[in-house]
Amino acid sequence: MKKPLLITTGEPAGIGMDIVLLLADQGRLEQVIAKTGQSILVLANFEAWQQRAKMLVAVKALRDMPKFNVIALGDLTNLLNNQLSNIYQKTALYLIDMPIAESVVAGELNNANGSMVLAQLQLAHELAINQQISAIVTAPLQKSVIMREQPDFMGHTEFFMAKSGLDKVVMMLANHRMKVVLVTTHLPLRAVADAISMTAVADTINIVLTDFKQKFGIAMPKILVCGLNPHAGENGYLGREEIEIINPVLTNFQQQGINISLAMPADTLFTPKYLDDCDVVIAMYHDQGLAPLKSHGFGETVNITLGLPYVRTSVDHGTALDLAGTGRASCESLAQAIHYACQMSS
């Protein structure tokens, strides 16, 4: 029997529960179960879940209340630890009832409920690191709420990295058109050049090579690499990072037989001529890689963390508080995140 897939619903006042409910109502979660032969676990507070479902039924976004098997958190932990749960015996949809401090109001943040969101992440990590689930799919959370509970909280990626005892993971975003990996992520533009080091570039490439082999089944991916500067530095006239930092690393990988380019001008790289013939692009900074990627699939893009000891994918959007309970939220990014999680963990 395959291990179940786990979905965290994140911030309860946002659209995390909405998008899971929408997929369930459309029968798309049951399709995943039928195709993969694995159960799906959803972490949410049951009372808030029922309330949100009723709101969505009222605005005709749902046809009816989706049917989930509800399990108390304590029961789940006990059953999974002993591997005796029906989750391993019968494929189905399960909702794990997470205790919550105060009632949830759609669209209204409540700092008291940050502990429940952290508890979702902690449970997801524990189940994944102990190989009791196949993958984690995360819905959005509200960092400002979590930081009231844990002031040093940076985000999902950093949380799972720290819990796994790692110093480096890699953010990759993917859609139907391309996969883009970032050397640096959420930095002010003025800080990016200082963060581009030979170690940062090499570590990123090594993680890409390992995870593409282990999680995508691609032993030798074709990798294209963006330069940092316009025209990839134009032989040093527009910056020397390509000459002194990036290309020496890339040359070393080429000499090892890795199918990787030297630094290319980003405005040239992101054209069909090159994208049609590569497995993944490595960009030096956030907007360099994500602007062209999202132009080909905004709302259907997936955030994937490479380098973790387990599979973790995520939607690529925020909590959208103004859409919570309205039925107007799109569930397509979540659908794609589930697709990639299943593909990478199969």
C-alpha positions in Angstrom: 0.0 0.0 0.0 1.4 3.4 -0.9 2.0 6.0 1.7 -0.5 8.9 1.8 0.0 12.4 0.4 -0.3 15.2 3.0 -1.8 18.7 2.3 -1.5 21.5 4.8 -4.2 24.2 4.6 -2.1 26.9 6.1 -3.6 30.2 7.3 -7.2 29.3 8.3 -8.5 32.8 7.5 -7.1 32.6 3.9 -8.0 30.5 0.9 -6.1 27.3 1.9 -9.2 25.4 2.9 -11.2 26.9 0.0 -8.9 25.5 -2.7 -8.8 22.0 -1.1 -12.6 22.0 -0.9 -12.9 23.1 -4.5 -10.7 20.3 -5.7 -12.6 17.8 -3.7 -16.0 19.1 -5.0 -14.7 18.8 -8.5 -13.7 15.2 -7.9 -10.1 15.9 -8.6 -8.8 14.6 -5.3 -10.6 11.4 -5.8 -9.0 11.2 -9.3 -5.6 11.5 -7.7 -6.5 8.7 -5.3 -7.7 6.5 -8.1 -4.7 7.1 -10.3 -1.9 6.8 -7.6 -3.5 4.4 -5.2 -2.7 6.5 -2.2 -4.8 8.3 0.4 -4.8 12.0 0.9 -4.5 13.6 4.3 -5.6 17.2 4.8 -4.6 19.1 7.9 -7.3 21.6 9.1 -9.5 22.5 12.0 -12.7 20.6 11.4 -15.0 23.3 12.8 -13.4 25.9 10.6 -13.5 23.5 7.6 -17.2 22.9 8.0 -17.9 26.6 8.3 -15.9 27.3 5.2 -17.6 24.6 3.2 -21.0 25.9 4.2 -20.0 29.4 3.0 -18.9 28.0 -0.4 -22.1 25.9 -0.8 -24.1 29.1 0.0 -22.4 31.0 -2.9 -22.7 27.9 -5.1 -19.0 27.4 -5.4 -19.5 23.9 -4.0 -22.3 21.5 -4.9 -22.4 19.9 -1.5 -20.3 19.3 1.5 -17.3 17.1 0.4 -17.1 13.8 2.3 -13.9 13.3 4.3 -13.1 10.8 6.9 -12.3 12.9 10.1 -9.6 11.7 12.4 -8.6 13.4 15.7 -4.9 14.5 15.7 -4.0 12.3 18.6 -5.6 9.3 16.9 -3.7 10.0 13.7 -0.3 10.2 15.5 -0.9 6.9 17.4 -2.2 5.1 14.3 0.5 6.2 12.0 3.2 5.4 14.5 1.9 1.9 14.7 1.1 1.8 11.0 -2.3 0.3 11.7 -4.6 3.0 10.4 -7.2 2.5 7.8 -5.2 5.1 5.9 -2.9 2.2 5.0 -5.7 -0.2 4.4 -8.2 1.8 2.4 -7.5 4.7 0.1 -9.7 7.7 0.8 -9.8 11.3 1.8 -9.0 12.1 5.4 -9.2 15.3 7.3 -7.0 15.5 10.4 -8.7 17.7 12.9 -6.1 20.3 14.2 -6.9 22.0 17.5 -7.3 25.8 17.2 -7.2 28.6 19.7 -10.1 30.7 18.5 -12.9 30.6 16.0 -12.0 31.4 12.4 -13.5 34.3 10.5 -12.9 34.1 6.7 -10.7 37.0 5.6 -9.8 38.2 9.2 -6.4 37.3 10.6 -6.2 36.2 14.2 -2.8 36.0 15.8 -4.0 33.5 18.3 -4.3 30.8 15.6 -0.7 31.0 14.5 0.2 28.1 16.7 -2.2 25.8 14.7 -0.5 26.7 11.5 2.9 25.9 13.0 1.5 22.6 14.3 0.5 21.7 10.8 4.1 22.3 9.6 5.6 20.4 12.5 3.4 17.4 12.0 4.0 17.4 8.2 7.7 17.4 8.8 7.6 14.7 11.4 5.6 12.4 9.2 7.7 13.1 6.1 11.1 12.7 7.9 9.9 9.4 9.4 8.8 8.3 5.9 5.2 7.9 6.9 3.8 10.0 4.1 4.9 10.3 0.4 5.1 14.0 0.1 4.0 17.4 1.6 1.9 19.9 -0.4 1.5 23.3 1.4 -1.2 25.9 1.0 -0.2 29.5 1.9 0.3 30.9 5.3 0.5 34.4 6.7 4.1 35.1 7.9 3.1 38.0 10.1 0.8 35.8 12.1 3.4 33.0 12.5 6.0 35.5 13.6 3.9 36.4 16.6 4.3 32.8 17.7 7.9 32.3 16.4 9.7 35.6 15.7 12.5 34.1 13.6 10.1 32.4 11.2 11.0 33.0 7.6 8.7 30.8 5.6 7.8 27.2 4.7 11.1 26.6 2.9 13.3 27.8 5.8 11.2 25.9 8.3 11.5 22.6 6.6 15.2 23.2 5.9 16.0 24.0 9.6 13.9 21.0 10.8 15.8 18.8 8.5 19.2 20.0 9.8 20.2 21.5 6.5 22.1 24.7 5.6 21.1 24.9 2.0 18.0 24.0 -0.1 17.0 25.3 -3.5 13.8 27.0 -4.6 12.5 25.8 -8.0 9.3 27.0 -9.6 7.7 25.0 -12.4 4.8 25.1 -14.8 3.9 23.5 -18.1 6.5 25.7 -20.0 9.6 25.6 -17.8 11.4 24.8 -14.6 13.4 27.7 -13.0 15.8 27.3 -10.1 17.1 30.4 -8.1 20.6 30.9 -6.8 19.3 33.7 -4.5 15.7 34.1 -3.5 14.2 36.9 -1.4 17.0 39.6 -1.4 16.9 43.3 -2.2 18.4 43.7 -5.7 21.3 45.8 -4.3 22.3 42.7 -2.2 22.1 40.1 -5.0 25.6 40.6 -6.5 27.3 40.2 -3.1 25.3 36.9 -2.6 26.5 35.4 -5.8 29.5 33.3 -4.8 31.2 30.3 -6.3 29.9 28.2 -3.4 26.3 29.4 -3.9 26.4 28.6 -7.6 28.1 25.2 -7.1 25.8 24.1 -4.3 22.7 25.1 -6.3 23.9 23.0 -9.3 24.7 20.0 -7.1 21.3 20.0 -5.5 19.7 20.3 -8.9 21.7 17.3 -10.2 20.8 15.1 -7.2 17.1 15.9 -7.1 16.5 15.7 -10.8 18.0 12.2 -10.7 16.3 11.0 -7.5 12.9 12.8 -7.8 12.4 13.4 -11.6 14.3 10.4 -12.9 16.5 12.5 -15.1 20.1 11.3 -14.7 21.7 14.0 -16.8 19.5 17.1 -17.1 20.3 19.8 -19.6 20.8 22.9 -17.6 20.9 26.5 -18.9 22.4 29.2 -16.6 21.6 32.9 -16.7 24.3 35.4 -16.2 23.9 38.0 -13.5 24.5 41.1 -15.6 23.0 42.4 -18.9 24.4 40.5 -21.8 26.0 38.2 -19.3 28.5 40.9 -18.5 29.6 41.4 -22.1 33.2 40.2 -21.6 33.5 42.2 -18.4 32.3 45.6 -19.7 29.0 45.3 -17.8 30.3 43.4 -14.7 32.8 40.8 -14.0 30.8 38.3 -11.9 30.4 36.0 -15.0 34.2 35.9 -15.6 35.4 35.7 -12.0 32.6 33.7 -10.3 29.9 32.1 -12.4 31.7 30.7 -15.5 34.7 29.1 -13.6 32.1 27.1 -11.6 30.2 26.1 -14.8 33.4 25.2 -16.6 34.3 22.9 -13.8 31.0 21.1 -14.1 31.4 20.9 -17.9 34.8 19.2 -17.4 33.0 16.6 -15.2 30.7 15.8 -18.1 27.7 17.7 -16.8 25.4 19.1 -19.5 25.4 22.7 -18.5 25.8 26.0 -20.3 28.1 28.8 -19.5 26.4 32.0 -18.3 23.9 33.2 -20.9 22.2 36.6 -21.3 18.8 36.1 -19.6 16.9 38.0 -22.3 18.2 35.4 -24.9 17.9 32.3 -22.7 14.2 32.8 -22.1 13.2 32.3 -25.7 11.7 29.2 -27.4 15.0 28.4 -29.2 16.6 27.6 -25.9 13.7 26.7 -23.6 12.5 24.0 -26.0 15.8 22.2 -25.5 16.5 22.2 -21.8 15.3 20.6 -18.6 15.9 23.4 -16.1 17.1 27.0 -16.0 19.2 28.4 -13.2 18.6 32.1 -12.6 20.7 34.3 -10.4 17.9 36.2 -8.7 14.2 36.2 -8.0 12.7 38.4 -10.7 15.2 37.3 -13.4 13.8 33.8 -13.3 10.2 34.3 -12.1 9.0 37.1 -14.4 9.4 35.1 -17.6 8.2 31.9 -15.9 5.0 33.5 -14.6 4.3 35.1 -18.0 3.8 31.5 -19.2 1.6 30.2 -16.5 0.5 32.7 -13.7 -1.8 30.9 -11.4 -0.7 27.5 -12.5 2.9 27.6 -11.2 4.2 25.4 -8.5 6.9 26.1 -5.9 9.1 23.1 -5.3 11.8 22.8 -2.6 14.9 20.9 -3.8 17.4 19.5 -1.4 15.1 18.3 1.3 15.1 14.6 2.4 11.5 14.4 1.3 9.2 15.9 -1.4 7.6 19.3 -0.7 5.6 21.3 -3.2 3.5 24.3 -2.7 1.1 26.7 -4.4 2.7 29.8 -5.8 0.3 32.4 -4.3 -0.6 34.0 -1.0 -3.4 33.7 1.4 -5.7 36.0 -0.6 -7.8 37.0 2.4 -10.2 39.0 0.3 -11.2 35.8 -1.6 -11.7 33.5 1.4 -15.2 32.1 1.5 -16.3 33.8 -1.7 -15.8 30.9 -4.1 -13.6 33.1 -6.4 -10.3 31.5 -5.5 -8.5 29.4 -8.1 -7.4 25.9 -7.2 -5.2 25.3 -10.3 -1.9 26.0 -8.6 -2.8 23.5 -5.8 -3.8 21.0 -8.5 -0.4 21.3 -10.1 1.4 21.2 -6.8 -0.4 17.8 -6.1 0.5 16.6 -9.6 4.2 17.4 -9.1 4.2 15.9 -5.6 2.8 12.6 -6.9 5.3 12.6 -9.8 8.3 13.3 -7.7 7.4 10.7 -5.0 6.3 7.9 -7.3 
